[in-house]
Protein backbone atom coordinates (compact mmCIF):
# COMPACT_ATOMS: atom_id res chain seq x y z
CA UNK A 1 0.00 0.00 0.00
CA UNK A 2 1.55 3.38 -0.98
CA UNK A 3 2.30 5.94 1.68
CA UNK A 4 -0.48 8.46 2.08
CA UNK A 5 -0.12 11.79 3.83
CA UNK A 6 -3.23 13.56 5.07
CA UNK A 7 -3.44 17.22 5.93
CA UNK A 8 -6.31 17.94 8.29
CA UNK A 9 -7.93 21.15 7.15
CA UNK A 10 -10.37 20.77 10.06
CA UNK A 11 -7.63 22.08 12.31
CA UNK A 12 -7.20 25.38 10.50
CA UNK A 13 -7.26 28.63 12.43
CA UNK A 14 -10.95 29.07 13.21
CA UNK A 15 -10.59 32.83 12.78
CA UNK A 16 -9.62 32.53 9.10
CA UNK A 17 -12.93 31.97 7.32
CA UNK A 18 -12.14 32.08 3.61
CA UNK A 19 -15.76 32.45 2.49
CA UNK A 20 -19.36 31.96 3.54
CA UNK A 21 -22.04 29.59 2.32
CA UNK A 22 -25.82 29.50 2.53
CA UNK A 23 -27.20 26.21 3.90
CA UNK A 24 -30.58 24.78 4.83
CA UNK A 25 -30.69 23.96 8.55
CA UNK A 26 -33.26 23.21 11.24
CA UNK A 27 -33.39 26.21 13.54
CA UNK A 28 -34.85 25.60 17.00
CA UNK A 29 -37.24 28.46 17.75
CA UNK A 30 -38.30 27.30 21.21
CA UNK A 31 -37.75 24.35 23.51
CA UNK A 32 -38.49 23.13 27.02
CA UNK A 33 -37.47 20.30 29.30
CA UNK A 34 -39.57 18.49 31.85
CA UNK A 35 -39.24 16.03 34.69
CA UNK A 36 -42.57 14.25 35.24
CA UNK A 37 -43.55 11.73 37.88
CA UNK A 38 -46.38 9.79 36.24
CA UNK A 39 -48.26 8.46 39.24
CA UNK A 40 -50.57 5.43 39.24
CA UNK A 41 -50.97 4.97 35.51
CA UNK A 42 -53.20 2.03 34.65
CA UNK A 43 -51.43 -0.82 32.88
CA UNK A 44 -53.23 -2.69 30.10
CA UNK A 45 -52.35 -6.20 28.97
CA UNK A 46 -52.91 -8.75 26.26
CA UNK A 47 -55.47 -11.42 27.09
CA UNK A 48 -52.82 -13.96 28.09
CA UNK A 49 -51.07 -11.55 30.45
CA UNK A 50 -54.36 -10.26 31.87
CA UNK A 51 -55.23 -13.82 32.91
CA UNK A 52 -51.98 -13.94 34.90
CA UNK A 53 -52.80 -10.62 36.55
CA UNK A 54 -56.26 -11.89 37.50
CA UNK A 55 -54.66 -14.60 39.66
CA UNK A 56 -51.88 -12.42 41.11
CA UNK A 57 -51.44 -11.70 44.81
CA UNK A 58 -48.74 -9.04 44.34
CA UNK A 59 -46.63 -7.39 41.65
CA UNK A 60 -43.25 -5.68 41.52
CA UNK A 61 -42.18 -3.31 38.76
CA UNK A 62 -39.03 -4.39 36.99
CA UNK A 63 -38.51 -1.73 34.32
CA UNK A 64 -40.22 0.77 32.03
CA UNK A 65 -39.46 1.49 28.38
CA UNK A 66 -40.70 4.04 25.87
CA UNK A 67 -42.24 2.33 22.82
CA UNK A 68 -43.61 5.21 20.80
CA UNK A 69 -44.63 8.87 21.01
CA UNK A 70 -47.31 10.40 18.79
CA UNK A 71 -46.85 14.16 18.33
CA UNK A 72 -49.32 16.69 16.93
CA UNK A 73 -48.75 20.42 16.40
CA UNK A 74 -51.55 22.99 16.17
CA UNK A 75 -51.52 26.81 16.20
CA UNK A 76 -52.76 28.52 19.35
CA UNK A 77 -55.77 30.76 18.69
CA UNK A 78 -55.12 34.50 19.16
CA UNK A 79 -51.45 33.91 19.90
CA UNK A 80 -49.59 34.43 16.64
CA UNK A 81 -46.50 32.27 16.32
CA UNK A 82 -47.33 30.00 19.27
CA UNK A 83 -48.25 26.33 18.90
CA UNK A 84 -49.54 23.58 21.12
CA UNK A 85 -47.55 20.35 21.02
CA UNK A 86 -49.72 17.40 22.00
CA UNK A 87 -47.77 14.28 22.90
CA UNK A 88 -49.07 10.80 23.62
CA UNK A 89 -46.48 8.51 25.19
CA UNK A 90 -46.76 4.72 25.01
CA UNK A 91 -44.78 2.90 27.70
CA UNK A 92 -43.97 -0.75 28.20
CA UNK A 93 -44.25 -1.68 31.88
CA UNK A 94 -42.42 -4.88 32.81
CA UNK A 95 -43.65 -6.57 35.98
CA UNK A 96 -42.78 -9.52 38.18
CA UNK A 97 -46.12 -11.12 39.03
CA UNK A 98 -46.49 -13.36 42.09
CA UNK A 99 -49.43 -15.75 42.03
CA UNK A 100 -48.56 -17.23 45.45
CA UNK A 101 -46.66 -15.86 48.41
CA UNK A 102 -43.05 -16.98 48.14
CA UNK A 103 -43.49 -18.40 44.65
CA UNK A 104 -41.21 -17.73 41.68
CA UNK A 105 -42.53 -14.65 39.86
CA UNK A 106 -43.75 -14.63 36.28
CA UNK A 107 -42.51 -11.74 34.16
CA UNK A 108 -45.18 -10.03 32.07
CA UNK A 109 -45.33 -6.74 30.21
CA UNK A 110 -48.17 -4.30 29.71
CA UNK A 111 -49.01 -0.95 28.19
CA UNK A 112 -49.40 2.44 29.87
CA UNK A 113 -50.40 5.60 28.04
CA UNK A 114 -49.80 9.21 29.06
CA UNK A 115 -50.85 12.41 27.24
CA UNK A 116 -49.23 15.82 27.68
CA UNK A 117 -49.48 19.28 26.08
CA UNK A 118 -46.98 22.14 26.01
CA UNK A 119 -47.13 25.60 24.38
CA UNK A 120 -44.05 26.80 22.50
CA UNK A 121 -43.12 29.57 20.10
CA UNK A 122 -42.56 28.31 16.57
CA UNK A 123 -42.42 31.44 14.48
CA UNK A 124 -44.45 32.14 11.36
CA UNK A 125 -44.14 30.67 7.91
CA UNK A 126 -46.22 30.59 4.78
CA UNK A 127 -44.33 28.55 2.23
CA UNK A 128 -44.62 25.10 0.68
CA UNK A 129 -41.38 23.21 0.05
CA UNK A 130 -41.01 20.74 -2.81
CA UNK A 131 -37.90 18.83 -3.83
CA UNK A 132 -36.91 16.61 -6.72
CA UNK A 133 -37.38 13.55 -4.51
CA UNK A 134 -41.03 14.32 -3.73
CA UNK A 135 -43.68 12.04 -5.18
CA UNK A 136 -46.98 13.16 -6.65
CA UNK A 137 -48.68 13.40 -3.24
CA UNK A 138 -50.39 16.75 -2.82
CA UNK A 139 -49.55 18.93 0.17
CA UNK A 140 -52.23 19.84 2.69
CA UNK A 141 -52.47 23.66 2.50
CA UNK A 142 -53.52 23.86 6.16
CA UNK A 143 -50.26 22.21 7.22
CA UNK A 144 -47.92 24.62 5.42
CA UNK A 145 -47.43 27.01 8.33
CA UNK A 146 -46.69 24.42 11.00
CA UNK A 147 -43.21 24.03 12.48
CA UNK A 148 -41.81 20.60 13.19
CA UNK A 149 -41.94 19.25 16.74
CA UNK A 150 -39.16 17.03 18.05
CA UNK A 151 -39.61 15.11 21.31
CA UNK A 152 -36.71 13.43 23.08
CA UNK A 153 -37.48 10.96 25.88
CA UNK A 154 -34.85 9.53 28.22
CA UNK A 155 -35.08 5.98 29.54
CA UNK A 156 -38.03 6.03 31.99
CA UNK A 157 -37.32 5.30 35.65
CA UNK A 158 -39.47 2.50 37.07
CA UNK A 159 -40.63 3.49 40.56
CA UNK A 160 -43.45 1.31 41.85
CA UNK A 161 -46.51 -0.75 40.92
CA UNK A 162 -49.47 -2.18 42.80
CA UNK A 163 -52.55 -4.32 42.26
CA UNK A 164 -55.98 -2.73 42.39
CA UNK A 165 -59.58 -3.78 41.92
CA UNK A 166 -61.15 -2.42 38.74
CA UNK A 167 -64.72 -1.17 39.09
CA UNK A 168 -65.49 -1.47 35.38
CA UNK A 169 -63.57 -2.50 32.25
CA UNK A 170 -61.79 0.36 30.47
CA UNK A 171 -59.31 0.95 27.66
CA UNK A 172 -56.62 3.61 27.15
CA UNK A 173 -58.10 7.01 26.35
CA UNK A 174 -55.88 7.32 23.24
CA UNK A 175 -55.89 5.12 20.17
CA UNK A 176 -53.25 2.40 20.16
CA UNK A 177 -50.99 2.56 17.07
CA UNK A 178 -50.45 -0.62 15.09
CA UNK A 179 -46.73 -0.65 15.93
CA UNK A 180 -47.58 -0.74 19.65
CA UNK A 181 -49.99 -3.65 19.17
CA UNK A 182 -47.34 -5.50 17.18
CA UNK A 183 -44.79 -4.81 19.92
CA UNK A 184 -46.89 -6.71 22.45
CA UNK A 185 -47.64 -9.49 20.00
CA UNK A 186 -51.39 -9.33 20.51
CA UNK A 187 -54.41 -7.12 21.01
CA UNK A 188 -54.60 -5.09 24.21
CA UNK A 189 -57.79 -6.03 26.06
CA UNK A 190 -59.86 -3.92 28.48
CA UNK A 191 -58.80 -3.98 32.11
CA UNK A 192 -60.75 -6.54 34.10
CA UNK A 193 -61.62 -7.11 37.74
CA UNK A 194 -57.97 -6.88 38.73
CA UNK A 195 -55.63 -4.27 37.33
CA UNK A 196 -52.19 -2.76 37.91
CA UNK A 197 -51.25 0.84 38.64
CA UNK A 198 -47.66 1.84 37.85
CA UNK A 199 -45.64 4.93 38.74
CA UNK A 200 -42.65 5.94 36.61
CA UNK A 201 -40.38 8.97 36.21
CA UNK A 202 -39.86 10.51 32.77
CA UNK A 203 -37.46 13.15 31.43
CA UNK A 204 -38.37 14.88 28.15
CA UNK A 205 -37.13 17.67 25.90
CA UNK A 206 -39.53 19.23 23.38
CA UNK A 207 -38.40 21.45 20.50
CA UNK A 208 -40.17 23.43 17.79
CA UNK A 209 -38.03 23.97 14.72
CA UNK A 210 -38.25 25.17 11.14
CA UNK A 211 -35.98 24.64 8.15
CA UNK A 212 -34.40 27.99 7.29
CA UNK A 213 -31.56 29.27 5.15
CA UNK A 214 -28.55 30.31 7.20
CA UNK A 215 -25.29 31.96 6.19
CA UNK A 216 -22.30 30.31 7.86
CA UNK A 217 -18.55 30.87 7.61
CA UNK A 218 -16.66 28.13 5.77
CA UNK A 219 -13.02 27.36 6.50
CA UNK A 220 -12.22 24.50 4.14
CA UNK A 221 -13.09 20.90 3.44
CA UNK A 222 -12.52 18.53 6.34
CA UNK A 223 -9.96 16.00 5.14
CA UNK A 224 -9.24 13.20 7.64
CA UNK A 225 -5.75 13.21 9.13
CA UNK A 226 -5.70 9.51 10.03
CA UNK A 227 -5.07 6.61 7.68
CA UNK A 228 -7.62 3.79 7.69
CA UNK A 229 -6.32 0.57 9.24
CA UNK A 230 -7.29 -2.50 7.28
CA UNK A 231 -8.91 -5.10 9.51
CA UNK A 232 -8.15 -8.80 9.20
CA UNK A 233 -10.60 -11.67 9.01
CA UNK A 234 -8.16 -14.03 10.71
CA UNK A 235 -9.49 -14.69 14.25
CA UNK A 236 -6.06 -15.84 15.48
CA UNK A 237 -4.49 -12.53 14.48
CA UNK A 238 -7.19 -10.70 16.39
CA UNK A 239 -6.72 -12.98 19.42
CA UNK A 240 -2.97 -12.38 19.39
CA UNK A 241 -3.59 -8.68 20.15
CA UNK A 242 -5.59 -9.45 23.29
CA UNK A 243 -3.60 -9.06 26.53
CA UNK A 244 -3.26 -12.07 28.77
CA UNK A 245 -5.85 -11.78 31.61
CA UNK A 246 -3.39 -12.07 34.49
CA UNK A 247 -5.91 -10.74 37.04
CA UNK A 248 -8.28 -13.62 36.24
CA UNK A 249 -5.69 -16.21 37.30
CA UNK A 250 -4.05 -14.29 40.14
CA UNK A 251 -6.60 -12.34 42.20
CA UNK A 252 -5.12 -9.48 44.27
CA UNK A 253 -4.22 -10.00 47.90
CA UNK A 254 -6.36 -8.44 50.60
CA UNK A 255 -3.55 -6.02 51.40
CA UNK A 256 -3.62 -4.73 47.79
CA UNK A 257 -7.32 -3.85 47.87
CA UNK A 258 -8.46 -0.36 48.76
CA UNK A 259 -10.94 -0.80 51.65
CA UNK A 260 -13.03 2.06 50.29
CA UNK A 261 -13.64 0.17 47.05
CA UNK A 262 -14.58 -3.22 48.48
CA UNK A 263 -18.06 -4.24 47.24
CA UNK A 264 -18.98 -7.37 49.10
CA UNK A 265 -22.69 -6.66 49.40
CA UNK A 266 -22.64 -7.64 53.09
CA UNK A 267 -21.18 -4.51 54.64
CA UNK A 268 -17.80 -6.11 55.32
CA UNK A 269 -15.96 -3.25 53.69
CA UNK A 270 -17.69 -0.58 55.74
N, C-alpha and C positions, 0 to 999 in steps of 0.2 A: 504494500500500500504506500503510495507516495506521501512525502511529508506535506502536511497542510498547515498553514499558519493563519489563524483567525485574528482579526482586529475587532475588538468589541466597541462598536460605535455607541452602544448603550451607555458607556461610561464617559461620554463626552462631557465637557463643562456645561452644566445645566443652564448657565447664563448666556450661552451662545446659541440662540435659536436662529437658524439660518433663514427660515421662512415659516409661514403659517398656512394651515389647511382648514377647510370647512368640512366637518363631519356630522353625521347623524348620530345622536346619542340620546339615551333616556335620562331626562333631567327629573330629579325628584323634587316635586313642588312642596310636598308636606309629608310628614311621617309621625308616627307615635309608637311608643312601646308600652306594653302592659304586662302586669303580673297578676293573674287571676287564680283564685282558689275556687274551683268548681265543686260546690258542696252538694252531696247527696243527689247525684245524677242517676236516674233510673237506667239500669242495664237491661238490654233486650237480647234475646238469644234465638238460635235456631231451635227447631222442635226437639231435636235430640238433646241439646244442652239444657233446654228448659225442663225436660223430664228429670235431669240430674238435679237441677236446682229445686224442683218440687219435693225431692226427698232429702234435701240437705238439712243439717242441724246447725252448721256454721260455715262461714266463708272467710277467706283471707286474700286480700289483693296481692297479686304478684308483680304485675307491671301494667303500664298503660302506654299505648302507641297511637300516633296520629296516622289515620288511614287516608283521609281526603279532606279537603276544605273547598267548599263552593263559595265563590265570591261574586257579588253583584254590586254594581256602581250605579247610583242614580243622583241627578242634581237635586240640591236642596232648594225648595221653593222660597223665593224672595231673598235668597242669599247668593248673589252672583259669584260664580267661581268656586263655591263650596259643594261638596258631594258627600253623600252617605255611602259608606262601605258596609254592606251587610255580609257577614261571614257565618257560615254554618260548618262547624267542625264535627268530624266523625272520628270517634276514638274507639280503639280496641281495648277492652278491659280484660285482662287475664287474671283468672281467679283460681285459687286452690279451694276445692269444695269438699267438705267433710260430711259424709252421710251417716257416720257413727262417731261417737266420742272416742278418740284415740286411734281411729282407723287411718289408713293411708289415704291422703287426699287425691281427688281426681282433678286434673287441670282442665278447665274449660275457658272459652273466651266468649265475650259478648260485645254488644254495640252500645255506646253512649253517644248522644247528640247534644251539641250546645250551640246556640245562636247568639251572635253579638253584632252590635252596630257601633261604628265610630263616624265622626264627621271630620273631614279633612279638606284643606284647600287644594284644588287641582288646576287652577287657572282656567282660562277660556280658550277655546279653539273652534274653528268652523271650517275645517278642511277635510277632504276625503283623500286618502293616500292609496295609490294603485302602483303595483310594480309589475315587472315583466314575468314574474313567477305566479301572479294571481291567476285563478281560474275564472270561469265565466259567472261565478256567483255574484249576485248583485249585493250592494252594500245597503244596510238599513240606514236611511237618512237620519233617523232619530238617535242613532248611536255614534254619529260623527263627532260630536262635541265631547264625548266622555274620555277622561283620562284612564290610564290603565292602573289597576290596583294590584299590588304585590303583597302577599301575606307570608311571613316567615314564622314557623312554629318550631320551638325547641322541643326536645324529647320531654314528654309530659312526666311529671313526678307522681308516682302512685302513692297515695296517702293512706286511705282506709276504705273498707267496704263492709256492709252489714246486710243481713237478711231482713226482709220486711214482708208483712202481709199486704196483698194487693186487694183493694176494695172492689175494683172492676177492671177488666182487661183494657189495655191501652197500647197505643203504638207511638213511635216518635212523632213529634209535631211536624217535622220536616220530611220531605220525600227522601227515600233512600236510593242513592245512585246505583246503577247496575254494577259498577266496579266494586262497591262496598258489599253488595250481595254476593258477588263472585268471590270476594276475599274470604267471607265466612263459609263458603261452600254450600250455601243453602239459604232458603227464605227465612227472614226474621219474622218470628211469630209474635202475636200480642202477649204482653206480660200476663201471667196467670195468678193463681191464688198466692203463690210465693214469688217474690221478686228480690232484686239486689239493688242497693243504693251504693254508689261509689263516689269517693271524693278524690280529686286529683288537682295538681298544681300545673299551670300552663304559662309559658312565657311566649309572647308574640310581638312581632314588629310589623306594622302596616305602613305601606308607602303608596302615595299617588304620584304617578309619573307620566310624562308625555315625551314623545320623540320630537326633538328639536334640532335645529342646525346650530352648531357651535363652532366658533373659530378658536383653534388651539395652536400653540407654538409647536413646530416640528424641528427636531434636532438632526436626526438622520435615521437611516434604517438600522434596526437592531440586528446585528450580525452576531451569532453565538461565538464566544471566545473559547469554547471547550470542544475538543474533538470527540466524536461518538466512539464509544468502546464497543467493539463487536462482541456479542455474547456467544458462548459455545453451547452446543447441545449435548456435550459429553458430561454426564452426571458425575463421573469420577473427577473430572477437572474442577467442577464446581465444589465437590466435597473436599478436594485438596486445599481449598482456600478457607475452610472452616477451622477455627481454632479448636485445639483439643480441650474438652470441658473438664479441666483439672478439678474445679470446685465440686463437680458431681461425684468424683471418686474420693476426694479428700476434703470432707466438711471442715470448716474452721473450728479451732478449739474455743472453749468457753471464754478463755482469757482474751481472744481476738475479737470478740463480739462486743459492740457498743451496747451497754445495758439500756440506753434510751431507745434503741431500735429493735429490741427483742419483741416479737409478736407471737406469743405463745397462745393467746386466746384464753388463758386461765389466770392472768394477773400476776404471773410469776416474775415478770420483768418490771413490775411497778414497785 
